């Protein structure tokens, strides 16, 4: 799953946390190594973003995947 696609989906979503939930479910089906890679890239995106709504949902995704 491309990071650009994740970020685009989050930005375009009317209900960001609902979209984040769907993304988390998709990511959980991925191999663990791919999940770690995506979490790393999401952290970078979170630092770059100036949109607090996007940062919040990205952090929600990261926190959920980090529980593993």
For each residue, the residues with C-beta under 8 A, 3 or more apart:
1: 5 6 26 27 30 34 38
2: 5 6
3: 6 7 38 41 42 45
4: 7 8
5: 1 2 8 9
6: 1 2 3 9 10 23 38 42 61
7: 3 4 10 11 45 54 58
8: 4 5 11 12
9: 5 6 12 13 19 23
10: 6 7 13 16 19 20 23 54 57 58
11: 7 8 51 54
12: 8 9
13: 9 10 16 18 19
14:
15: 18 19
16: 10 13 19 20 53 54 56 57
17: 20 21 57 60
18: 13 15 21 22
19: 9 10 13 15 16 22 23 57
20: 10 16 17 23 24 57 60 61
21: 17 18 24 25
22: 18 19 25 26
23: 6 9 10 19 20 26 27 61
24: 20 21 27 28 61 64 65
25: 21 22 28 29
26: 1 22 23 29 30
27: 1 23 24 30 35 38 61 65
28: 24 25 35 65
29: 25 26
30: 1 26 27 34 35 38
31: 34 35
32: 35 36 68
33: 36 37
34: 1 30 31 37 38
35: 27 28 30 31 32 38 39 65 68
36: 32 33 39 40
37: 33 34 40 41
38: 1 3 6 27 30 34 35 41 42 65
39: 35 36 42 43 61 62 65 66
40: 36 37 43 44
41: 3 37 38 44 45
42: 3 6 38 39 45 46 58 61 62
43: 39 40 46 47 62
44: 40 41 47 48
45: 3 7 41 42 48 49 58
46: 42 43 49 55 58 59 62
47: 43 44
48: 44 45
49: 45 46 54 55 58
50:
51: 11 54 55
52: 55 56
53: 16 56 57
54: 7 10 11 16 49 51 57 58
55: 46 49 51 52 58 59
56: 16 52 53 59 60
57: 10 16 17 19 20 53 54 60 61
58: 7 10 42 45 46 49 54 55 61 62
59: 46 55 56 62 63
60: 17 20 56 57 63 64
61: 6 20 23 24 27 39 42 57 58 64 65
62: 39 42 43 46 58 59 65 66
63: 59 60 66 67
64: 24 60 61 67
65: 24 27 28 35 38 39 61 62 68
66: 39 62 63
67: 63 64
68: 32 35 65
